[in-house]
């Protein structure tokens, strides 16, 4: 369908060639238009000179030629407009063709990717991964399980023995005497004794004599 609408890939080369040809023609017309404008301006200057020389007939002839040049300039302008319109249409068609080709290429690539990774292959791969994961878990469990004489030990007996050891340790801590002051630690200073005044000393001596 796209081939019928836009043609074969070689059409792109023909489109580029056509655009180049139209561009060259457009440049030629612009140059010719410039020449005609200069000629028209020259006829105006000549008409002014003949008018100053009182040569009315020659001046009118110059103005006639000027109008002929202007008509050609207008015609060249129409030609340029048509060429511009044709170039815009070709550039739009070229952009459309390139867009369709890009979309076609993307669709073909996606189709090839889906064909290379179909749903059956994905399911098979996931099953293999799950199987390998289970096998690895079984291997790790087997390696971590006790073996030899350690496999025959009773876990309940071991826990009871551990509790008995912890009880003995606590009993030893309670029976130990108080520890001395650690070295480097300042001993507590004795409280200062209260000093008696002279009056209190005399009163105490008098009480002692009366007791005798």
FIVO-583117 format. One record per residue (C-alpha): x, y, z; residue in three letters. Coordinates in steps of 0.1 Angstrom, whole numbers, padded with zeros to 4 digits, always signed. Example, Ala and Ser with C-alpha at 12.3 -4.5 7.8 and 13.67 -1.06 7.14 Angstrom:
BEGIN
+0123-0045+0078ala;+0137-0011+0071ser;
# end
This chain:
BEGIN
+0000+0000+0000unk;+0027+0025+0010unk;+0047+0015-0021unk;+0017+0024-0043unk;+0013+0057-0026unk;+0049+0069-0023unk;+0067+0048-0049unk;+0099+0029-0045unk;+0129+0041-0025unk;+0146+0055-0056unk;+0118+0081-0057unk;+0136+0098-0028unk;+0166+0104-0051unk;+0143+0118-0078unk;+0126+0141-0053unk;+0160+0155-0042unk;+0170+0160-0078unk;+0137+0178-0086unk;+0141+0201-0056unk;+0176+0210-0067unk;+0164+0217-0102unk;+0136+0239-0089unk;+0160+0258-0067unk;+0183+0265-0096unk;+0154+0277-0117unk;+0143+0300-0089unk;+0177+0315-0086unk;+0178+0321-0123unk;+0144+0339-0123unk;+0155+0361-0094unk;+0186+0371-0113unk;+0166+0379-0144unk;+0141+0398-0124unk;+0170+0420-0110unk;+0182+0427-0145unk;+0148+0437-0157unk;+0143+0460-0127unk;+0176+0477-0135unk;+0165+0482-0172unk;+0132+0496-0161unk;+0150+0521-0138unk;+0173+0530-0167unk;+0144+0537-0190unk;+0130+0561-0164unk;+0162+0580-0162unk;+0164+0582-0200unk;+0128+0594-0201unk;+0137+0622-0177unk;+0166+0633-0199unk;+0145+0633-0231unk;+0119+0653-0212unk;+0144+0679-0203unk;+0155+0680-0239unk;+0120+0686-0250unk;+0120+0653-0269unk;+0085+0641-0258unk;+0082+0613-0283unk;+0115+0597-0272unk;+0105+0600-0235unk;+0072+0583-0241unk;+0090+0554-0259unk;+0112+0550-0228unk;+0082+0548-0206unk;+0066+0522-0229unk;+0097+0500-0226unk;+0097+0506-0188unk;+0062+0492-0186unk;+0071+0462-0208unk;+0100+0454-0184unk;+0076+0458-0154unk;+0052+0433-0170unk;+0080+0408-0174unk;+0090+0414-0138unk;+0054+0407-0127unk;+0054+0375-0148unk;+0086+0363-0133unk;+0072+0370-0099unk;+0043+0346-0107unk;+0067+0320-0119unk;+0087+0322-0087unk;+0055+0319-0067unk;+0046+0287-0085unk;+0080+0273-0080unk;+0079+0281-0043unk;+0046+0263-0041unk;+0059+0233-0059unk;+0090+0231-0036unk;+0068+0233-0005unk;+0046+0204-0018unk;+0076+0183-0027unk;+0093+0189+0007unk;+0061+0180+0025unk;+0058+0148+0005unk;+0094+0140+0012unk;+0089+0145+0049unk;+0058+0123+0048unk;+0077+0095+0030unk;+0105+0097+0055unk;+0080+0095+0084unk;+0063+0065+0069unk;+0096+0047+0062unk;+0107+0054+0099unk;+0074+0040+0112unk;+0077+0010+0089unk;+0113+0003+0101unk;+0102+0006+0138unk;+0073-0018+0133unk;+0096-0043+0116unk;+0122-0041+0143unk;+0096-0045+0171unk;+0081-0075+0152unk;+0116-0091+0150unk;+0122-0085+0187unk;+0089-0100+0196unk;+0096-0130+0174unk;+0130-0135+0191unk;+0115-0133+0226unk;+0081-0150+0225unk;+0060-0157+0256unk;+0068-0194+0255unk;+0106-0187+0258unk;+0099-0162+0286unk;+0079-0187+0306unk;+0105-0214+0300unk;+0133-0191+0312unk;+0114-0181+0344unk;+0107-0218+0351unk;+0144-0226+0348unk;+0153-0197+0371unk;+0128-0208+0398unk;+0141-0244+0395unk;+0177-0233+0400unk;+0167-0211+0429unk;+0150-0241+0447unk;+0179-0263+0440unk;+0203-0238+0455unk;+0181-0234+0486unk;+0181-0271+0491unk;+0219-0272+0488unk;+0223-0244+0514unk;+0199-0262+0538unk;+0218-0294+0534unk;+0251-0277+0541unk;+0238-0259+0572unk;+0222-0290+0587unk;+0242-0307+0616unk;+0260-0339+0607unk;+0280-0366+0625unk;+0278-0368+0663unk;+0263-0332+0665unk;+0232-0345+0647unk;+0224-0368+0677unk;+0224-0342+0704unk;+0191-0334+0721unk;+0183-0297+0719unk;+0162-0299+0751unk;+0190-0314+0771unk;+0214-0288+0759unk;+0191-0259+0768unk;+0186-0275+0804unk;+0224-0277+0808unk;+0228-0241+0797unk;+0202-0230+0823unk;+0220-0249+0850unk;+0253-0232+0841unk;+0236-0198+0843unk;+0222-0206+0878unk;+0256-0217+0891unk;+0272-0185+0877unk;+0246-0164+0895unk;+0251-0183+0928unk;+0289-0177+0926unk;+0284-0140+0921unk;+0261-0138+0952unk;+0286-0157+0975unk;+0316-0136+0965unk;+0328-0110+0993unk;+0326-0073+0986unk;+0354-0062+0964unk;+0380-0037+0978unk;+0382-0002+0966unk;+0397-0001+0931unk;+0431+0013+0928unk;+0433+0048+0917unk;+0400+0056+0933unk;+0402+0081+0962unk;+0390+0066+0996unk;+0362+0084+1014unk;+0375+0111+1038unk;+0366+0109+1075unk;+0341+0135+1087unk;+0359+0163+1107unk;+0354+0161+1144unk;+0334+0188+1161unk;+0357+0211+1181unk;+0346+0220+1217unk;+0348+0255+1230unk;+0366+0265+1264unk;+0332+0269+1281unk;+0321+0235+1272unk;+0354+0220+1286unk;+0350+0237+1320unk;+0313+0225+1322unk;+0324+0190+1315unk;+0351+0191+1343unk;+0326+0205+1368unk;+0302+0177+1361unk;+0330+0152+1366unk;+0339+0166+1401unk;+0303+0166+1412unk;+0300+0130+1402unk;+0328+0121+1426unk;
# end
